[in-house]
Amino acid sequence: MTTLSLEGLIVKKPNLRGGRPIIAGTGVTVRTIVGHYKLGLSAEEIADKMNLALAGVYAALAYYHLNQAEVEADIIANSEAAVMKEITGG
């Protein structure tokens, strides 16, 4: 039997999602998980909705709570980029 650890569940790769933290093997960003969490979904609901392993969702939430300033800055930057895209029609 293999014992898994938290190490390696969240990764950052420059060539994936702009180097943002993602759940390993999925491409799903931590900020996406946090967005669903802030909408009131439980970790279990997020895992079911996005077809993810529950451990990955909990790892993303743990990463967020350990690196809240970094993730919040990414969320804000993404929001600002979306607004600019809407304004410019691009």
MDAnalysis code that builds the backbone (N, CA, C; Angstrom):
import MDAnalysis as mda
import numpy as np

u = mda.Universe.empty(270, n_residues=90, atom_resindex=np.repeat(np.arange(90), 3), trajectory=True)
u.add_TopologyAttr("name", ["N", "CA", "C"] * 90)
u.add_TopologyAttr("resid", np.arange(1, 91))
u.add_TopologyAttr("resname", ["MET", "THR", "THR", "LEU", "SER", "LEU", "GLU", "GLY", "LEU", "ILE", "VAL", "LYS", "LYS", "PRO", "ASN", "LEU", "ARG", "GLY", "GLY", "ARG", "PRO", "ILE", "ILE", "ALA", "GLY", "THR", "GLY", "VAL", "THR", "VAL", "ARG", "THR", "ILE", "VAL", "GLY", "HIS", "TYR", "LYS", "LEU", "GLY", "LEU", "SER", "ALA", "GLU", "GLU", "ILE", "ALA", "ASP", "LYS", "MET", "ASN", "LEU", "ALA", "LEU", "ALA", "GLY", "VAL", "TYR", "ALA", "ALA", "LEU", "ALA", "TYR", "TYR", "HIS", "LEU", "ASN", "GLN", "ALA", "GLU", "VAL", "GLU", "ALA", "ASP", "ILE", "ILE", "ALA", "ASN", "SER", "GLU", "ALA", "ALA", "VAL", "MET", "LYS", "GLU", "ILE", "THR", "GLY", "GLY"])
u.atoms.positions = np.array([
    [0.845, -1.191, 0.000],
    [0.000, 0.000, 0.000],
    [0.884, 1.245, 0.000],
    [0.530, 2.201, -0.832],
    [1.265, 3.458, -0.914],
    [0.604, 4.498, -0.028],
    [1.418, 5.193, 0.745],
    [0.913, 6.279, 1.575],
    [1.166, 7.587, 0.849],
    [0.142, 8.378, 0.684],
    [0.273, 9.669, 0.016],
    [0.487, 10.763, 1.045],
    [1.127, 11.856, 0.623],
    [1.328, 13.007, 1.497],
    [0.820, 14.260, 0.800],
    [0.782, 15.343, 1.531],
    [0.323, 16.609, 0.944],
    [1.322, 17.177, -0.057],
    [2.569, 16.826, 0.121],
    [3.606, 17.336, -0.764],
    [3.314, 16.934, -2.204],
    [3.348, 17.893, -3.089],
    [3.141, 17.615, -4.501],
    [1.698, 17.709, -4.970],
    [0.747, 17.954, -4.058],
    [-0.649, 18.080, -4.496],
    [-0.921, 19.407, -5.186],
    [-0.183, 20.439, -4.803],
    [-0.292, 21.750, -5.448],
    [1.055, 22.049, -6.085],
    [1.034, 22.376, -7.356],
    [2.277, 22.646, -8.079],
    [2.171, 23.974, -8.823],
    [3.338, 24.515, -9.132],
    [3.445, 25.709, -9.977],
    [4.397, 25.362, -11.108],
    [3.905, 25.485, -12.328],
    [4.735, 25.231, -13.503],
    [4.601, 26.423, -14.431],
    [5.724, 27.027, -14.808],
    [5.673, 28.228, -15.650],
    [4.860, 28.058, -16.931],
    [4.828, 26.848, -17.475],
    [4.135, 26.635, -18.746],
    [2.657, 26.267, -18.575],
    [2.167, 26.184, -17.337],
    [0.758, 25.885, -17.085],
    [0.100, 27.013, -16.321],
    [-0.991, 27.526, -16.878],
    [-1.780, 28.559, -16.214],
    [-0.939, 29.741, -15.727],
    [0.047, 30.111, -16.511],
    [0.867, 31.279, -16.187],
    [1.671, 31.138, -14.908],
    [1.953, 29.914, -14.502],
    [2.730, 29.692, -13.286],
    [1.918, 29.774, -12.007],
    [0.595, 29.911, -12.148],
    [-0.259, 29.956, -10.962],
    [-0.293, 28.585, -10.296],
    [-0.563, 28.551, -8.988],
    [-0.660, 27.255, -8.315],
    [-1.885, 26.483, -8.798],
    [-1.662, 25.210, -9.114],
    [-2.740, 24.337, -9.610],
    [-2.744, 23.027, -8.825],
    [-3.871, 22.339, -8.878],
    [-3.937, 20.999, -8.324],
    [-3.189, 20.096, -9.289],
    [-2.192, 19.404, -8.783],
    [-1.329, 18.567, -9.621],
    [-2.151, 17.611, -10.479],
    [-1.766, 17.545, -11.746],
    [-2.395, 16.626, -12.675],
    [-3.738, 17.061, -13.218],
    [-4.168, 18.297, -12.887],
    [-5.492, 18.725, -13.324],
    [-5.501, 19.992, -14.157],
    [-4.624, 20.927, -13.874],
    [-4.687, 22.229, -14.520],
    [-5.677, 23.170, -13.850],
    [-6.369, 22.719, -12.802],
    [-7.334, 23.554, -12.082],
    [-6.564, 24.432, -11.104],
    [-6.763, 25.743, -11.228],
    [-6.034, 26.666, -10.368],
    [-6.632, 26.732, -8.963],
    [-5.758, 27.091, -8.033],
    [-6.203, 27.296, -6.654],
    [-7.256, 28.400, -6.631],
    [-7.057, 29.451, -7.424],
    [-8.023, 30.555, -7.402],
    [-9.414, 30.099, -7.855],
    [-9.488, 29.123, -8.756],
    [-10.788, 28.590, -9.175],
    [-11.477, 27.899, -8.007],
    [-10.727, 27.101, -7.266],
    [-11.275, 26.408, -6.101],
    [-11.730, 27.427, -5.067],
    [-10.909, 28.431, -4.834],
    [-11.244, 29.471, -3.850],
    [-12.500, 30.219, -4.272],
    [-12.637, 30.490, -5.552],
    [-13.840, 31.170, -6.046],
    [-15.098, 30.393, -5.726],
    [-15.068, 29.093, -5.955],
    [-16.226, 28.247, -5.634],
    [-16.473, 28.214, -4.124],
    [-15.386, 28.141, -3.378],
    [-15.475, 28.108, -1.914],
    [-16.109, 29.403, -1.388],
    [-15.703, 30.531, -1.964],
    [-16.258, 31.822, -1.542],
    [-17.728, 31.971, -1.933],
    [-18.165, 31.213, -2.916],
    [-19.580, 31.215, -3.291],
    [-20.423, 30.360, -2.346],
    [-19.753, 29.675, -1.419],
    [-20.466, 28.902, -0.410],
    [-20.474, 27.401, -0.633],
    [-19.779, 26.921, -1.663],
    [-19.728, 25.485, -1.892],
    [-18.769, 24.836, -0.900],
    [-19.120, 23.658, -0.444],
    [-18.229, 22.903, 0.431],
    [-17.151, 22.240, -0.417],
    [-16.114, 21.764, 0.238],
    [-15.050, 21.063, -0.482],
    [-15.619, 19.863, -1.228],
    [-16.531, 19.166, -0.602],
    [-17.145, 17.996, -1.239],
    [-17.938, 18.393, -2.477],
    [-18.693, 19.494, -2.378],
    [-19.471, 19.965, -3.530],
    [-18.557, 20.394, -4.678],
    [-17.457, 21.057, -4.345],
    [-16.506, 21.482, -5.375],
    [-15.910, 20.262, -6.068],
    [-15.501, 19.284, -5.275],
    [-14.916, 18.066, -5.842],
    [-15.906, 17.373, -6.771],
    [-17.152, 17.260, -6.336],
    [-18.170, 16.615, -7.171],
    [-18.434, 17.415, -8.442],
    [-18.606, 18.725, -8.291],
    [-18.938, 19.584, -9.423],
    [-17.832, 19.590, -10.482],
    [-16.579, 19.556, -10.019],
    [-15.450, 19.680, -10.941],
    [-14.777, 18.341, -11.236],
    [-15.360, 17.266, -10.718],
    [-14.803, 15.928, -10.919],
    [-13.340, 15.848, -10.482],
    [-13.083, 16.319, -9.258],
    [-11.738, 16.327, -8.689],
    [-11.684, 15.425, -7.467],
    [-10.487, 14.981, -7.141],
    [-10.293, 14.247, -5.897],
    [-10.468, 15.222, -4.728],
    [-11.144, 14.779, -3.709],
    [-11.387, 15.633, -2.537],
    [-10.076, 16.105, -1.915],
    [-9.061, 15.251, -1.908],
    [-7.764, 15.634, -1.341],
    [-7.182, 16.844, -2.075],
    [-7.346, 16.907, -3.387],
    [-6.845, 18.041, -4.156],
    [-7.556, 19.329, -3.807],
    [-8.865, 19.247, -3.595],
    [-9.632, 20.440, -3.223],
    [-9.191, 20.932, -1.847],
    [-9.054, 20.013, -0.905],
    [-8.590, 20.408, 0.427],
    [-7.172, 20.963, 0.369],
    [-6.321, 20.396, -0.477],
    [-4.961, 20.913, -0.629],
    [-4.989, 22.341, -1.178],
    [-5.877, 22.590, -2.143],
    [-6.000, 23.941, -2.701],
    [-6.467, 24.926, -1.643],
    [-7.420, 24.518, -0.816],
    [-7.902, 25.398, 0.241],
    [-6.828, 25.627, 1.306],
    [-6.066, 24.587, 1.612],
    [-4.962, 24.743, 2.569],
    [-3.913, 25.690, 2.005],
    [-3.597, 25.530, 0.704],
    [-2.633, 26.427, 0.054],
    [-3.127, 27.868, 0.149],
    [-4.400, 28.058, -0.114],
    [-4.979, 29.404, -0.036],
    [-4.802, 29.999, 1.354],
    [-5.116, 29.236, 2.372],
    [-5.030, 29.759, 3.740],
    [-3.587, 30.004, 4.167],
    [-2.652, 29.271, 3.592],
    [-1.238, 29.491, 3.886],
    [-0.645, 30.638, 3.077],
    [-1.233, 30.936, 1.936],
    [-0.705, 31.942, 1.004],
    [-1.811, 32.891, 0.554],
    [-2.595, 33.332, 1.499],
    [-3.795, 34.108, 1.183],
    [-3.495, 35.374, 0.394],
    [-2.457, 36.100, 0.761],
    [-2.145, 37.350, 0.056],
    [-1.823, 37.088, -1.414],
    [-1.054, 36.039, -1.682],
    [-0.688, 35.689, -3.062],
    [-1.925, 35.332, -3.886],
    [-2.793, 34.507, -3.338],
    [-3.967, 34.055, -4.083],
    [-4.961, 35.197, -4.269],
    [-5.154, 36.005, -3.238],
    [-6.062, 37.153, -3.355],
    [-5.568, 38.133, -4.418],
    [-4.258, 38.354, -4.483],
    [-3.698, 39.242, -5.513],
    [-3.964, 38.674, -6.904],
    [-3.855, 37.361, -7.050],
    [-4.142, 36.713, -8.336],
    [-5.615, 36.854, -8.696],
    [-6.485, 36.696, -7.721],
    [-7.926, 36.850, -7.957],
    [-8.238, 38.269, -8.415],
    [-7.655, 39.253, -7.749],
    [-7.883, 40.657, -8.105],
    [-7.347, 40.945, -9.506],
    [-6.145, 40.469, -9.794],
    [-5.557, 40.684, -11.123],
    [-6.420, 40.058, -12.204],
    [-6.938, 38.879, -11.951],
    [-7.801, 38.209, -12.916],
    [-9.100, 38.986, -13.119],
    [-9.657, 39.509, -12.038],
    [-10.885, 40.303, -12.127],
    [-10.653, 41.572, -12.941],
    [-9.514, 42.236, -12.678],
    [-9.199, 43.455, -13.409],
    [-8.980, 43.159, -14.891],
    [-8.336, 42.047, -15.188],
    [-8.113, 41.669, -16.588],
    [-9.439, 41.393, -17.284],
    [-10.368, 40.772, -16.586],
    [-11.685, 40.476, -17.168],
    [-12.451, 41.760, -17.451],
    [-12.367, 42.711, -16.537],
    [-13.050, 43.992, -16.734],
    [-12.460, 44.726, -17.936],
    [-11.128, 44.750, -18.021],
    [-10.479, 45.434, -19.158],
    [-10.840, 44.759, -20.477],
    [-10.924, 43.454, -20.463],
    [-11.288, 42.733, -21.674],
    [-12.702, 43.094, -22.097],
    [-13.583, 43.212, -21.131],
    [-14.976, 43.564, -21.431],
    [-15.064, 44.999, -21.959],
    [-14.308, 45.903, -21.352],
    [-14.337, 47.310, -21.768],
    [-13.786, 47.476, -23.190],
    [-12.692, 46.797, -23.470],
    [-12.042, 46.965, -24.774],
    [-12.614, 46.055, -25.850],
    [-13.483, 45.137, -25.428],
    [-14.082, 44.229, -26.401],
    [-13.133, 43.150, -26.874],
    [-12.020, 42.982, -26.156],
    [-11.018, 41.996, -26.577],
    [-11.117, 40.788, -25.829],
])
